[in-house]
Amino acid sequence: MRTLLSILTFLPLVFTLDTPSGVKQAFDDANIPTDIVLEFDPTFLLQVVLPQSTGAPITLEVGEQLPRNATANPPTFTLIGENIGAGPFVVATVDPDAPTPQAPNIAQVRHFLGGNFITGSPACEAELLVNTTPAISEWQQPTPPAGSDAHRYIFLVFNQPDAFNDQTLVNTATPITLFNISAFGEAVGLGNPIAGNFMLVAPDPA
């Protein structure tokens, strides 16, 4: 099995949010669809913006590595493309590399899960997603352990199925470790993601 380090050796440092096909290639090159057992062929681009306590917010480029202290605040999400629609959408963030990419025996870690995201003006080609209800799992800052290689933190957007709000598999008290986005998605009828992005975060310097 290839380690994350060996995978990343062949990746450019940053993929730009040019086209859904470019994002798909970045996901494929980072071995993400295989590792989370989920087909990924996005229709839209997903812009992820991380607010900062001081200074300007960071707009994430696909595959960009960020320092952990830049990931403390909950991100915002914008879909980019044509015919986005009003929603609702489900947004999830998972870490498939916990506690380390070489031995991910508590993965996936669920860093965010929320439904009922809607857009303001479906006719626009860049739509900020607004969560109209509290998240099922609030944002958890990336915390890879000391000595680990960088982890992948994967952001995914799905069309929300009609019965999603009735699901009982995950709630605010459900452990965030040993989550499986593909199994959860199959159980609740999410289908394949319509957009995605990912970042790398390494442990804090010693």
C-alpha positions in Angstrom: 0.0 0.0 0.0 1.3 3.4 -0.9 1.8 5.8 2.1 0.4 9.3 2.0 4.0 10.6 1.8 4.7 8.6 -1.3 1.5 9.8 -2.9 2.2 13.4 -2.2 5.7 13.1 -3.6 4.2 13.1 -7.1 1.7 15.9 -6.5 2.2 19.5 -7.4 2.2 21.7 -4.2 -1.1 23.3 -5.1 -4.0 22.5 -7.5 -6.0 25.5 -8.6 -9.8 25.6 -8.6 -10.0 25.8 -12.4 -12.5 23.1 -13.4 -14.3 20.2 -11.8 -12.2 17.8 -13.9 -9.0 19.4 -12.5 -10.3 18.9 -8.9 -11.2 15.3 -9.8 -7.7 14.8 -10.9 -6.3 16.3 -7.7 -8.5 13.9 -5.7 -7.5 10.9 -7.8 -3.8 11.8 -7.5 -4.1 12.1 -3.7 -5.8 8.7 -3.7 -8.8 10.1 -1.9 -11.7 8.3 -3.7 -10.0 4.9 -3.1 -9.2 5.7 0.5 -12.8 6.9 1.4 -14.4 4.4 -1.0 -16.5 7.0 -2.7 -16.9 7.9 -6.4 -15.8 11.5 -7.0 -16.7 13.2 -10.3 -17.8 16.7 -9.2 -20.3 18.9 -11.1 -19.3 22.1 -9.3 -16.3 23.7 -7.7 -16.2 24.1 -3.9 -14.5 27.2 -2.5 -13.5 26.8 1.1 -12.7 30.0 3.1 -11.1 29.8 6.5 -11.6 32.9 8.6 -8.6 34.1 10.6 -8.7 35.6 14.1 -6.3 38.3 12.8 -5.7 39.2 9.2 -7.5 38.2 5.9 -9.3 34.9 5.6 -7.6 32.1 3.6 -9.2 30.9 0.5 -8.2 27.2 0.2 -6.6 26.0 -3.0 -7.1 22.3 -3.7 -4.5 20.3 -1.9 -2.9 23.3 -0.2 -1.0 22.6 3.1 -2.0 25.0 5.9 -0.5 25.5 9.3 -2.8 24.1 12.0 -3.3 27.6 13.6 -4.9 28.7 10.3 -7.7 26.1 10.7 -9.2 27.0 14.1 -12.3 28.8 12.9 -15.2 27.1 11.1 -14.9 27.5 7.3 -17.5 28.9 4.9 -18.4 27.1 1.7 -19.3 28.4 -1.7 -20.4 26.4 -4.7 -19.3 27.7 -8.1 -20.8 26.6 -11.4 -23.9 26.8 -13.5 -27.4 25.7 -12.4 -26.4 25.2 -8.8 -30.0 25.3 -7.5 -31.3 26.4 -4.1 -30.5 23.2 -2.2 -30.7 21.8 0.4 -27.2 20.4 0.5 -25.2 18.3 3.0 -21.6 19.3 3.8 -19.1 16.9 5.4 -15.4 17.1 6.3 -13.4 13.9 7.1 -9.9 13.0 7.9 -9.0 9.5 6.5 -5.4 9.6 8.0 -6.0 9.4 11.8 -3.9 9.0 13.8 -1.3 8.7 11.1 -1.5 8.1 7.3 0.6 4.9 7.8 -1.8 3.5 10.5 -5.2 5.1 10.1 -6.9 2.9 12.7 -9.3 5.5 14.1 -10.2 6.9 10.7 -12.2 8.4 9.4 -12.5 11.3 11.9 -15.6 13.4 11.2 -14.6 17.1 11.5 -17.9 18.5 10.3 -21.3 17.3 9.2 -24.2 19.5 8.5 -27.4 19.5 6.5 -29.9 22.0 5.3 -27.4 24.3 3.5 -29.2 26.5 1.0 -28.2 29.2 -1.5 -29.4 32.7 -1.6 -29.8 33.3 -5.4 -29.8 30.0 -7.3 -29.4 31.9 -10.6 -25.9 33.0 -9.7 -22.7 31.1 -10.6 -21.1 31.5 -7.1 -23.4 30.6 -4.2 -22.5 30.9 -0.6 -24.0 28.0 1.3 -25.9 29.0 4.4 -26.7 26.5 7.1 -30.3 27.0 8.2 -30.1 24.5 11.1 -27.4 23.7 13.6 -24.7 21.3 12.4 -25.0 17.6 13.3 -21.2 17.7 14.1 -19.8 21.1 14.6 -16.4 22.0 13.2 -13.4 20.3 14.8 -10.0 21.9 14.3 -7.5 19.5 12.7 -5.2 18.1 15.3 -2.8 15.6 13.8 -0.6 14.1 16.6 3.1 14.9 17.0 5.3 12.9 14.7 2.6 12.3 12.1 2.9 13.2 8.5 0.4 15.7 7.2 -3.2 14.6 7.2 -5.7 15.1 4.4 -8.9 17.0 5.4 -11.6 16.4 2.8 -14.5 18.7 2.2 -17.5 17.2 0.4 -20.9 18.6 -0.7 -23.9 16.4 -1.5 -27.4 17.0 -2.6 -29.6 16.4 0.4 -32.1 13.6 0.2 -35.7 14.3 1.4 -35.5 12.1 4.5 -32.0 13.3 5.6 -33.4 15.2 8.7 -34.9 11.9 9.9 -31.6 10.0 10.0 -30.5 8.7 13.4 -27.1 7.3 12.6 -25.2 10.4 13.6 -26.1 13.0 16.2 -24.2 15.5 18.4 -23.2 12.8 20.8 -21.9 10.3 18.3 -18.1 9.7 18.5 -16.3 11.5 15.7 -13.8 8.7 15.2 -14.3 5.5 13.1 -16.8 7.4 10.9 -17.3 6.1 7.3 -18.6 8.7 4.9 -19.4 6.2 2.2 -21.3 3.9 4.5 -23.1 6.8 6.0 -23.9 8.2 2.6 -25.3 4.9 1.4 -27.4 4.5 4.5 -29.0 7.9 4.2 -29.1 8.2 0.4 -26.6 10.9 -0.2 -25.4 9.7 -3.5 -22.0 10.8 -4.8 -20.6 14.3 -3.9 -21.3 17.1 -6.3 -18.3 19.1 -5.2 -15.2 18.8 -3.0 -11.9 20.3 -1.9 -9.2 19.2 0.5 -6.3 20.5 2.5 -3.2 19.1 4.2 -2.4 19.9 7.8 0.7 18.7 9.7 1.2 18.7 13.4 2.3 21.9 15.2 6.1 22.4 15.1 7.8 20.9 18.1 
